[in-house]
Amino acid sequence: MEVAEKVITELTPKMKQFHEKAGGELPKIEALFVDMAPEPQKGKPMPPGMINALLRVPKDAATCSVLPPPYASVLIPSSTT
């Protein structure tokens, strides 16, 4: 878990910078995910609604906001629980 926390800490400024550049627009954010995801690289489309599920936004959302630093607790289980 220490490695995951370190990675999240190092990536947070870059993720915020990308989000600001993309303006929170889901199609732009989805393009980044598609570039990194294995299925699209195999010629398969990203499943409908996948980006919304990954970002935890409603299926009809067009934009998303940057989550504050506590979002790491969603990704990294607490050692106190």
C-alpha positions in Angstrom: 0.0 0.0 0.0 2.9 2.3 0.5 3.8 2.0 -3.1 0.3 2.8 -4.2 0.2 5.9 -1.9 3.5 7.1 -3.3 2.3 6.7 -6.9 -0.9 8.5 -6.2 1.0 11.3 -4.5 3.4 11.7 -7.4 0.6 11.6 -10.0 -1.8 14.0 -8.3 -0.3 17.2 -9.6 -0.1 15.7 -13.2 -3.7 14.6 -13.0 -4.8 18.0 -11.9 -2.8 19.7 -14.6 -4.3 17.4 -17.3 -7.8 18.0 -15.9 -7.4 21.7 -16.1 -6.2 21.5 -19.7 -9.1 19.2 -20.6 -11.5 21.4 -18.8 -13.0 18.4 -17.2 -14.6 17.4 -20.5 -15.3 13.6 -20.4 -14.5 13.1 -24.2 -11.1 14.5 -23.7 -10.5 12.5 -20.5 -11.8 9.4 -22.2 -9.3 9.9 -25.0 -6.5 9.6 -22.5 -8.0 6.5 -20.9 -8.5 4.9 -24.4 -4.8 5.6 -25.2 -3.8 3.7 -22.0 -6.4 0.9 -21.9 -5.6 -2.5 -23.4 -8.9 -3.2 -25.1 -8.9 -0.2 -27.5 -5.3 -1.0 -28.4 -6.5 -4.4 -29.5 -9.0 -2.8 -31.8 -11.9 -3.1 -29.4 -13.9 -0.1 -28.3 -14.1 1.0 -24.7 -17.4 -0.2 -23.3 -20.1 2.4 -23.2 -20.2 4.2 -19.9 -16.8 2.8 -18.8 -15.3 6.3 -18.4 -18.2 7.4 -16.3 -17.9 4.4 -14.1 -14.1 4.8 -13.7 -14.6 8.5 -12.8 -17.7 7.8 -10.7 -19.9 10.3 -12.5 -23.5 9.9 -13.7 -23.9 8.3 -17.1 -25.3 11.5 -18.6 -22.5 13.7 -17.3 -20.5 15.7 -19.8 -17.8 16.9 -17.4 -16.3 16.0 -14.1 -14.4 17.9 -11.4 -11.1 17.1 -9.7 -11.5 15.2 -6.5 -9.7 16.6 -3.5 -6.7 14.7 -2.0 -8.9 12.5 0.2 -9.9 10.7 -3.0 -6.8 8.6 -2.4 -8.7 6.9 0.4 -11.0 5.5 -2.1 -8.1 3.9 -4.0 -6.0 3.1 -1.0 -7.6 1.1 1.9 -7.1 2.7 5.2 -4.8 0.8 7.6 -7.3 1.7 10.4 -10.3 -0.1 9.0 
